[in-house]
Amino acid sequence: FLKYLIRTNRPIFLSFYVLIIVAQWKIFVKAGQVGWKALIPIYNVVVLYKIIGLSPWLLLLYRLSAIPVIGWIIILALSIVSMVKLGKAFNQSTAFIFGLLLLGPIFQMILGFGKAEYVGNQTSNTQN
């Protein structure tokens, strides 16, 4: 069924993939990286994790997707954390971050082409 769905809707899937690449290109440029890094499939996630302050070693958790339920939960949690941190790295509101979670490609385009500025990782360093 999934093969049929992908085969019949290939232009839609391809257009979403191109949309994500364009959005990531603009986001990378805003964050001080070169845009072409968005074109390389695994390296773009490494660069994105560096931009938002996550360890690129977390990509190894994607290998756990082979475990039926636990792996899927880990991948979902990692995706949520990365979108939340992306929104915070560009100083966006909670509503915008919620939009990133639900309509990722569209809100990434808004983030890339909009007026949002990269503020970096906002880790709280409270010293006593």
Secondary structure, 3 states (H helix, E strand, C coil): CHHHHHHHCHHHHHHHHHHHHHHHHHHHHHCCCCHHHHHCCCHHHHHHHHHHCCCHHHHHHHHHHHCCCHHHHHHHHHHHHHHHHHHHHCCCCHHHHHHHHHCHHHHHHHHHHCCCCCCCCCCCCCCC
